[in-house]
Amino acid sequence: MARILISGYYGFDNAGDDTVLYGIISSLTKHMPDAELAVLSNTPAETQALFGIPAFNRWRMGAIVNQLQKSDLLVMGGGSLLQDATSPRSVIYYLGIVMIAKMLGKPVIFYAQGIGPITKAISKRLIRMIVNRVDVITVRDEQSGEDLKSLGVKNAPIYVTADPAVTINSNQVDISFGQGVIQKYKPDTKKPIMAISVRAWKNEQQYKKIIAQFADEALRRGWEVFFLPMQNPADLAPSLDIVKQMSEPGAVVIEEKMNFKQIFSFIGASQFILGMRLHSVILAAVMNIPFAGISYDPKMDRFVQRLDMTSAGHIKDLEYNSLLANIEPLLADLPGAQEKIRRNIGTLVQEAEKSSLLAIELLKSSQQNNKT
């Protein structure tokens, strides 16, 4: 039986990354049901309970080496693992694992990675040295592939795929939990539900005032407004800041921690999503819930563009009238927005599935070579 080890930013209470892991597991299991999967995690016990696969401590070198020795393939990803916006530590950590895998003679695939920003000389040098030893690379958008090439990566084939989360089947998501949360805060409400996902971004503050104005308008138009922290507690403070600036009563901040399955359920029980977190809009797309994205990073722009959906604006120059003008057509025709998502997401799902097919192809090729 083949054994696959997955390495990424897992076990940090980040619903986006956990959704990516769930997508990777779902896709690999679909195409190779007898594969044995394991994952490196910051909180192995929690990850193992949530995903149902063995999880091991990502900080223990002995455990990492031991699991790599037992594995037939290392899957690196997905998400934005190679970035040094704050420091090069992330680049050093993940490429260190790749280096150990290659020293042990293991095949490595970069799985639907988003690349960058990369600004530091040490990061660029390590990427050029180590990523050129990776066997197969898949990236979640074209720009990430171009970024790797510009950093000197030329040995491994690079394929543009899509975020693994889009491969999750909406039938796997039970929305009853989300409906229960809505009933807890708004018993017997018949109003449509708008979920807003925000995050802190550098020193930006003006966007909070604009989103507060928009949430006020949504309440006046008969929506129930819920602020949904995708990463708790990090997203809780900006959500509470926005509600404090609102003039209309009734908005709810969901303060209790929810895992990614529960967040998925809440999004599925909503009728519209306004999201700053990339995976708030990806989950909306999977559940065929109309959405608009507020961009703080090119990865949001790229995903929204690939679905031909609406960008509500950029965090740095968000302006109320243009925000409202961008979102109003969606709110006026929710079924039309759903049809657009349904029409476009199929292509993204096929592209995302390519990552798992390439991973399995690499695994089988490596096993065949080991036999001869």
Secondary structure, DSSP 8 states (H G I E B T S, - for coil): --EEEEESS-SSSBHHHHHHHHHHHHHHHHH-TT-EEEEEESSHHHHHHHHSS-EEETT-HHHHHHHHHH-SEEEEEEES-S--SS-THHHHHHHHHHHHHHHTT--EEEEEE-------HHHHHHHHHHGGG-SEEEESSHHHHHHHHHTT--SS-EEE---GGGGS-GGG--THHHHHHHHHHSTT--S-EEEEE----TT--HHHHHHHHHHHHHHHTT-EEEE--SBTTTTHHHHHHHHHT-SSS--EE--S---HHHHHHHHHT-SEEEESSHHHHHHHHHTT--EEEEESSHHHHHHHHHTT-EEEEEGGG--HHHHHHHHHHHHHTHHHHHHHHHHHHHHHHHHHHHHHHHHHHHHHHHHHHHH-
